[in-house]
Amino acid sequence: MARVRIDGSAIVDWDSFHTVCAKEFGFPDFYGRNGNAWIDCLSYIDTGDGMSRFALEPGEVLWIEEADSELLRQSQPEILAALTDWTNCVNERLDQTEGRARIEIVPL
């Protein structure tokens, strides 16, 4: 199972959120640092085309582990809500092609 850990204690604003995500997901240098770019990069997790460091096998799920999720919930609720919404968008895209969600958020 593929995993990525997002450290909630390192996220203090949108800039730090995108910095953490770019590093942990392995987004390309041209990552646009916005919601549409985040969704676009993760919409290709099953192709291994360089949009992230992940190339999932059929049926494999990517777990996004939210370390310090309670801290993130208290200090940056809008970012946490966006992470959930964007993950749902990616899953909707992948559901159209594969028939099931490929990303799950796991609070730690």
N, C-alpha and C positions, 0 to 999 in steps of 0.2 A: 504494500500500500504506500502511495506517495504522500509525503507530509511536508508542510511548510509551517514554520512557526513565526507568528507576528507578535512581536514584543510590545504589548500595550504601554509599558512604562517608557518606551522610546518614542511614543507618538504624542506630540504636544500640539500639533497643528497639521494642516493639510500638507504642507511641504514635507514635514517629517514622515507623515503617513506614506506619501508617494516615494520618498527615499527608502524607507523600510521595505515597501512592496517591491520596488525595482530591484533591490538587492536580493531579497529572499525568494522572489519568484523568478529571478534571472531575466527580467524584461530587457529588451534590446536598448541600445544607447538612444535610439530615437523615440523611446517611450514618451508619450505626450503629457504625462503627469496630470491626468484628469480621468473622470469616470468613464468616458467613452473609450479612451485608450486602455484603461484597466480591463474593461469588458472585452475589447478587441483582442488584447494579448492572450487572455485566458480562454477565449473562444476556440483557440487552436491547440489546446493541451493534448489532443489526441493525434496530432499530425507530426510533431517534432520538427516544426519548420523554423525554429529559432525565436519565436515570439515569447517564449519562456524557457526555463531550464527543464521543463517537463515534457515528456512524450509518453502519455499513458497507454498502457496495453488495453485491449478490449475488455470492458467490464471493470477496469481499475478505477478507483475513486481517489481524488486528491483531497486530503484533509487539511483544512486551514486551522491550525491550532492557535487560539487567541490566548497567549500568555498574559497574565495580569488583566484578564477581561473585565473584572469588576472595576479596576482603576480606569480602564478605557471607557467603560460605561458611565462612570461618574464624571470624568474630566472631558471626554470628547464624544458625547452621545450622538452627535450628528455624523461623525466619522464612522462610528460603529454601525449606525443605521445605514449609511451608504455602503459599507462593506457587505452588509446583509442584502441590500437591494441589488448591488452589482453582482453578487454571487448568484442571486436568483435569476438575473438577466442572462448570465452565462449559462446556467443550467437550462433555462428556457431555450436558448439557442441550440445547445447540445441535445436537448430532448427532441427537438425537431429532426435531428439527424440520427440520433442513436436510440431514442425512445426512453431515456432515463437520465437522471441527474448524475453529474460526474464530480461535483465539488460539494463538500460538506464543511460547515464551520463547527469547530469543537471548542467551546469555552474551557479554559484552564484556570 
